[in-house]
Amino acid sequence: MAARIPQSTAATRIGFLLIAVLFMSAFITVPACARPPPPEYWADYMLPHLVDINQSVRDNFIVTDEPVPEFPNLSPYCAYQNLLYTKTGDHYVSEVWYFTDGNEFSAQAAHIKNYLASHGEISNTTLDLLPELTQFSVNPVTAEYYHENLNISELKIPAIEYRSNVTSGYFVILPDPYFIAYYGRAGPYLPDDNSSIQKVLIMSTNPTLLGYVSGSSVPPSQQNILSTLLLSPFWLTIIVLIVIGILLFCYILLRRRRS
């Protein structure tokens, strides 16, 4: 006849097993969640996000299936968007190319500059996005962060202004990570072209990243990273699991001492 395992010993083993499962699941999940998204998703990251623009402006945009101006195929990781601005009937277009290799990025950046110079007029310019961020962002806290924490009055983004018979707008080249992005209006350049709409769309892409590239903000990894980690849903779940494991361990120890 098999020996019967005492109830306290069985409960202890089950408890330790549960704790081990909790900790193992946490550490198995961490690498999976920390893994960056595949390259094909990165281009979408720098397209305008209408949800980040306040409703008074956002309601005037309609996403369409219309084509965008044709530029050279700079990267297999690309995305585009064509927005109809119902107030004027203009189409605002965005095209983004993402690169995984620095040398390829540099080569294509030089290539697109040569292409633009031969197909239209180009000039170096600087875009100050802070007025748009302050006035049109759905989250005014972002603008307050730039004003108060960084003590700046402008958010300058280096860009290339492009004018042609097909489209006019701005090219933004981001060296880290490797992005080349175009934000413009379809159709020939007009002297009274309202570039503020294009700046609003650029603002809605990722103001923190653009601010870092412009030198107006610190990298996101240095912006109170501890609070960012602790407040994320993933890490809140991990903390809860660890607390449950500790409480269960303490409960088992108390039962063993009483038995």
C-alpha positions in Angstrom: 0.0 0.0 0.0 1.5 3.4 -1.1 2.5 5.8 1.7 0.1 8.7 2.1 1.6 12.1 1.7 0.8 14.4 4.6 -1.7 17.2 3.7 0.6 20.0 4.7 3.5 18.6 2.6 1.2 18.2 -0.4 -0.1 21.8 0.0 3.5 23.0 0.2 4.5 21.3 -3.0 1.5 22.6 -4.8 2.2 26.1 -3.6 5.8 26.0 -4.7 4.7 24.6 -8.1 2.3 27.5 -8.5 5.0 30.1 -7.6 7.4 28.5 -10.1 4.7 28.6 -12.9 4.0 32.3 -12.2 7.7 33.3 -12.3 8.5 31.2 -15.4 5.5 32.5 -17.3 6.6 36.1 -16.5 10.2 35.6 -17.7 9.1 33.7 -20.8 6.6 36.5 -21.7 9.1 39.3 -21.2 11.4 38.5 -24.2 8.4 38.0 -26.4 6.8 41.3 -25.5 10.1 43.2 -25.6 10.9 42.1 -29.2 10.5 45.0 -31.6 7.9 44.8 -34.4 9.0 43.5 -37.8 10.3 46.0 -40.3 7.1 46.0 -42.4 5.1 47.6 -39.6 7.5 50.5 -39.0 6.6 52.6 -42.0 3.0 53.0 -40.7 4.4 54.4 -37.5 5.3 57.7 -39.2 2.0 58.1 -41.2 -0.4 60.8 -39.8 -2.7 59.5 -37.0 -6.0 61.4 -37.2 -6.9 60.1 -33.7 -4.1 62.4 -32.4 -5.7 65.5 -33.9 -8.5 67.3 -32.1 -12.0 66.8 -33.4 -12.4 70.3 -34.9 -9.8 69.5 -37.5 -10.0 65.7 -37.6 -13.6 65.7 -38.8 -12.6 67.5 -42.0 -10.4 64.6 -43.1 -11.5 61.5 -45.0 -9.2 58.6 -45.7 -9.4 57.7 -49.4 -8.1 55.0 -51.7 -6.8 57.6 -54.2 -3.2 57.0 -55.4 -0.3 59.1 -54.2 2.4 60.9 -56.3 4.9 58.4 -57.6 8.4 58.7 -56.1 11.3 56.1 -56.5 10.8 52.9 -54.7 13.3 53.6 -51.9 12.6 50.6 -49.6 10.5 47.5 -49.5 9.2 48.7 -46.1 6.9 51.5 -47.2 3.5 52.9 -46.5 1.3 55.7 -47.9 -1.9 57.5 -47.1 -4.2 59.9 -49.1 -6.5 62.1 -47.1 -9.3 64.3 -48.5 -9.6 67.6 -46.8 -13.3 68.3 -47.2 -13.0 72.1 -46.5 -11.1 72.7 -49.6 -11.3 69.5 -51.6 -7.5 69.1 -51.5 -5.8 65.7 -51.2 -3.0 65.5 -48.6 -0.7 62.7 -49.2 1.9 61.0 -47.0 4.6 58.4 -48.0 7.0 56.8 -45.6 10.0 54.5 -46.2 11.8 52.6 -43.4 15.3 51.2 -43.6 17.0 48.5 -41.5 20.5 49.3 -42.8 22.3 52.6 -42.3 24.3 52.5 -45.5 21.2 51.8 -47.6 19.4 54.6 -45.8 22.2 57.1 -46.6 22.3 56.0 -50.3 18.6 56.3 -50.7 18.5 59.7 -49.0 21.1 61.0 -51.5 19.1 59.3 -54.3 15.8 61.0 -53.4 17.5 64.4 -53.1 18.9 64.1 -56.6 15.5 62.9 -57.9 13.7 65.9 -56.3 16.2 68.4 -57.7 15.6 67.0 -61.3 11.8 66.9 -61.0 11.0 70.1 -59.3 12.3 72.8 -57.0 13.8 72.0 -53.6 15.1 74.1 -50.7 16.2 73.4 -47.1 13.8 74.6 -44.5 12.8 74.2 -40.9 9.4 73.4 -39.6 8.3 74.6 -36.2 5.6 72.2 -35.1 5.0 73.5 -31.6 2.1 75.8 -32.5 0.3 72.9 -34.2 1.1 70.6 -31.3 -0.3 73.2 -28.8 -3.4 74.1 -30.8 -4.4 70.9 -32.6 -3.1 68.0 -30.6 -5.8 65.8 -28.9 -3.4 65.6 -25.9 -2.4 69.1 -24.7 -0.2 67.5 -22.0 2.3 66.8 -24.8 2.7 70.5 -25.6 2.9 71.3 -21.9 5.7 68.8 -21.6 7.8 70.7 -24.2 7.0 74.1 -22.6 7.6 73.2 -18.9 9.9 70.2 -18.7 12.2 71.2 -21.7 11.7 74.9 -21.4 11.5 75.5 -25.1 9.3 77.7 -27.2 9.7 75.9 -30.6 9.9 72.4 -32.0 12.1 72.7 -35.0 12.2 69.9 -37.6 14.7 70.1 -40.5 13.0 69.3 -43.8 13.3 69.7 -47.5 10.6 71.7 -49.2 9.6 70.3 -52.5 7.6 72.0 -55.3 6.5 70.4 -58.6 3.6 70.3 -61.0 2.4 67.0 -59.4 2.8 67.7 -55.6 4.2 70.1 -53.1 5.2 69.5 -49.5 8.0 68.5 -47.2 10.5 65.6 -47.0 11.6 64.7 -43.5 14.7 62.5 -43.2 15.1 60.9 -39.8 18.6 59.3 -39.1 17.6 57.3 -36.0 15.7 55.2 -36.7 16.0 55.2 -40.4 13.0 57.0 -42.0 12.4 59.0 -45.1 8.9 60.6 -45.1 7.0 62.9 -47.4 4.0 65.0 -46.3 2.4 67.1 -49.0 -0.6 68.1 -51.1 -1.5 66.5 -54.4 -1.5 68.9 -57.3 0.8 71.8 -58.5 2.3 74.2 -56.1 0.2 77.3 -55.3 1.7 80.5 -53.9 -1.0 80.7 -51.3 -0.7 77.0 -50.4 -1.7 76.5 -46.7 1.2 74.5 -45.3 -0.2 74.6 -41.8 -2.4 71.6 -42.7 0.6 69.7 -43.7 2.3 70.7 -40.4 -0.7 69.5 -38.5 -0.4 66.1 -40.2 3.3 65.9 -39.5 2.6 66.8 -35.8 0.2 63.8 -35.5 2.8 61.2 -36.6 5.0 61.1 -33.5 5.9 64.4 -31.9 8.2 62.9 -29.3 10.3 61.1 -31.9 10.4 64.2 -34.2 11.3 66.3 -31.2 14.2 64.1 -30.4 15.5 64.2 -34.0 15.2 68.0 -34.0 17.2 68.2 -30.8 14.3 69.7 -28.9 13.6 66.8 -26.6 15.4 63.9 -24.9 15.2 60.3 -26.2 12.0 58.5 -24.9 14.3 56.0 -23.2 15.5 58.7 -20.8 12.1 60.3 -20.1 11.4 58.8 -16.6 11.6 55.3 -18.0 10.8 53.7 -14.6 7.4 55.2 -14.4 6.7 54.3 -18.1 7.5 50.7 -17.4 5.6 50.5 -14.1 2.5 52.1 -15.6 2.3 49.9 -18.8 -0.3 47.2 -18.7 2.2 44.4 -19.3 4.4 45.4 -16.3 1.4 45.9 -14.1 0.4 42.3 -14.9 3.9 41.1 -14.0 3.9 43.0 -10.7 0.5 41.6 -9.8 1.7 38.0 -10.5 4.8 38.6 -8.4 2.8 40.0 -5.5 0.4 37.0 -5.7 3.4 34.6 -5.7 4.9 36.4 -2.6 1.6 36.3 -0.7 1.1 32.6 -1.6 4.7 31.8 -0.4 4.1 33.6 2.9 0.8 31.8 3.4 2.5 28.4 2.8 5.2 29.2 5.3 2.7 30.2 8.0 0.8 26.9 7.4 3.9 24.9 7.7 4.8 26.6 11.0 1.4 26.0 12.5 1.3 22.3 11.4 
